[in-house]
């Protein structure tokens, strides 16, 4: 496609375009526009502020608003779906395809907003997310594990992928043999790329992190033999099947390391600080092995938000495990 793209949009090849939504910092949060046979679909939207960029890319590509037939949040966390309602308002013929656990929160986002408010606080909610726009129930459809849709001239298959969140599905694109992974295949920031390729780390944010389910979901994605991955954070990664497999094993190793860190400090009075600093130490060591030449301060600054949220998410998981253990003990 010969269109001149805005500088915040990237042609990933195969009719896939990544939009930098502008959330948090450059090259942090992506929405994907899939184009083919005169139609289009959007996977993830970013927050409300990303919607004008998605619409501007459609205009640059010469795609009419009524040619977009689907909006597909990988899950309903606000950096992925906060702008979904506003985008649906602008796309009159689009249907939203969402995980069944996430659909109620797209139709009535009040609980979603309240849960995010508890994590981020009012100042951050106002700054980054704004007002969440509900989606008309009749325009929402739920996906099933293994179902396939023909959209934008391609075959898209859905996989239920818990571990990061219970309302998470990933989308297999047969045309490019890649998965749109949301947060299930972790986070990969371009600042950490080296001659070895991309680097990747888990996303353990509150409140449904489950390391065993997470590892199982990653292995399921790898079993398809993907040639590339499209994580929301950030952009297309993987240079063929062997490179994707390398990234997957790196991700699994870090999930297991983060879980072990959590277990080691489960009862510490300063647990949050130990988890946050411990994850940063694990990541620094992994990045050093990857050949990253950034300083400690630069690495810590790029991972500050993730370390803070992941420490919270691991703590929620630890507390959930402890409650289950106490319940089992009481039953005995």
Secondary structure, DSSP 8 states (H G I E B T S, - for coil): ------TTEEEEETTEEEEE--SSSTTS-EEEEEEETTEEEEE---SGGGHHHHHHHHHHHT--GGGEEEEE-SS--HHHHTTHHHHHHH-TT-EEEEEHHHHHHHHSTHHHHHHHHHHH-HHHHHHHT-------GGGEEEE-TT-EEEETTEEEEEEE--SS-TT-EEEEETTTTEEEEETTT-B--GGG-BTTB---B----TT---HHHHHHHHHHHHHT--SEEEETTTEEE-SSHHHHHHHHHHHHHHHHHHHHHHHHTTT-TTHHHHHHHHHHHHHHHHHHHTT----HHHHHHHHHHHHHHHHHHHHHHHHHHHHHHHHHHHH-
